[in-house]
Amino acid sequence: NDYAYAIQILAGGVPRFALDIGGWQFAVATQALSINKWYHLAGSYDGSNMKIYVNGVEEFTMPVTGSIDISASTFKLGGWAGGEYFNGSIDEVKVWNVARTKTEINSDLLACSGGSESGLVAYYDFNDGNGSSIVRDKTSNNYDGNLVLMDPNTDWVSGVGVCGACTQEMTQLVEVIKYLPINAT
């Protein structure tokens, strides 16, 4: 379909970073994730290599060159085309338009962002909480998301509590109607 990038969990719990660079390219992690455990997943592309990280550890690097295809599709967190949904909880999502290094990924691993970091396109901390049907983008870009398939009064649950303000998480689908221009090469 018309998506430019994704982080997915494959059958068996294996994470995969996908980019559309003249066709889909995949960096697949080597370890399967366990249920009922929190993980930090990151994908990075610098124009020469795409990498997937699990808990700050580089799991796989795939050489690939080219520009990420532009997508006009709705940006989704926890969902994919055709009605496929992530069966789990999500907290702290950041979208960058610059390639993140292993050092940068590890320094942000357990940190909450302020929202004004250079290259940060969208940041969702999921602290909107009970009663909210909107997930606010903490950057000045205002890529707020609408909660879909979620009861805003009952489906918010406690988060991982990485920093003092990170206390909630979402359990269903968020759709951001605006296109998120990562344009990384």
Salt bridges, closest charged atoms under 4 A:
GLU58 OE1 - LYS51 NZ 3.83
ASP108 OD2 - ARG100 NH2 2.23
ASP125 OD1 - LYS138 NZ 3.80
ASP144 OD2 - ARG136 NH1 3.40
GLU175 OE2 - LYS76 NZ 2.32
